Amino acid sequence: MNLQINGHHLEVTPALREYVTGKLERVLRHFDHVIDVNVILSVEKLKQKAEITVHLPGKDIYAESIGEDLYAAIDTLVDKLDRQVQKYKQKLQDHHRGEKPVHDAAD
């Protein structure tokens, strides 16, 4: 997995890099076929924004979060991403999706 963390109008400190990496471990526990992760952290006046794009086999997942604190924005971002990854994983595992139920002739 390739992890790229960028900052717009913000220097990405080792503490921020470690925090994002630690939070992404939770997502990787649920789905380990992640190809590439791109994180953008930015500051615009009083808004702290965190964006993430995760490249999975057959799909790209994007999430963003805006908050007053960058660490809080990262927390909500990872929560959103985790829900989307779990939903994607469930769709992959659902082998009976789209099949019509079989009815007996006696019905």
HULIN-V995619 format. One record per residue. N is the residue number from 0. D_LAST is the distance of its C-alpha to the last C-alpha in whole Angstrom. Layout:
n->N d_last->D_LAST
n->N d_last->D_LAST
//
This chain:
n->0 d_last->52
n->1 d_last->55
n->2 d_last->56
n->3 d_last->58
n->4 d_last->59
n->5 d_last->61
n->6 d_last->63
n->7 d_last->63
n->8 d_last->66
n->9 d_last->66
n->10 d_last->67
n->11 d_last->65
n->12 d_last->67
n->13 d_last->66
n->14 d_last->64
n->15 d_last->62
n->16 d_last->61
n->17 d_last->60
n->18 d_last->58
n->19 d_last->56
n->20 d_last->56
n->21 d_last->55
n->22 d_last->52
n->23 d_last->51
n->24 d_last->50
n->25 d_last->48
n->26 d_last->46
n->27 d_last->47
n->28 d_last->45
n->29 d_last->42
n->30 d_last->42
n->31 d_last->45
n->32 d_last->44
n->33 d_last->46
n->34 d_last->49
n->35 d_last->51
n->36 d_last->51
n->37 d_last->54
n->38 d_last->55
n->39 d_last->57
n->40 d_last->59
n->41 d_last->61
n->42 d_last->63
n->43 d_last->63
n->44 d_last->66
n->45 d_last->64
n->46 d_last->60
n->47 d_last->59
n->48 d_last->57
n->49 d_last->55
n->50 d_last->53
n->51 d_last->51
n->52 d_last->49
n->53 d_last->47
n->54 d_last->47
n->55 d_last->44
n->56 d_last->42
n->57 d_last->40
n->58 d_last->41
n->59 d_last->44
n->60 d_last->43
n->61 d_last->46
n->62 d_last->47
n->63 d_last->50
n->64 d_last->51
n->65 d_last->54
n->66 d_last->56
n->67 d_last->60
n->68 d_last->60
n->69 d_last->59
n->70 d_last->58
n->71 d_last->55
n->72 d_last->54
n->73 d_last->54
n->74 d_last->52
n->75 d_last->49
n->76 d_last->49
n->77 d_last->48
n->78 d_last->45
n->79 d_last->44
n->80 d_last->44
n->81 d_last->43
n->82 d_last->40
n->83 d_last->39
n->84 d_last->40
n->85 d_last->37
n->86 d_last->35
n->87 d_last->36
n->88 d_last->35
n->89 d_last->32
n->90 d_last->31
n->91 d_last->32
n->92 d_last->31
n->93 d_last->27
n->94 d_last->26
n->95 d_last->22
n->96 d_last->23
n->97 d_last->22
n->98 d_last->19
n->99 d_last->15
n->100 d_last->13
n->101 d_last->11
n->102 d_last->7
n->103 d_last->6
n->104 d_last->6
n->105 d_last->4
n->106 d_last->0
//
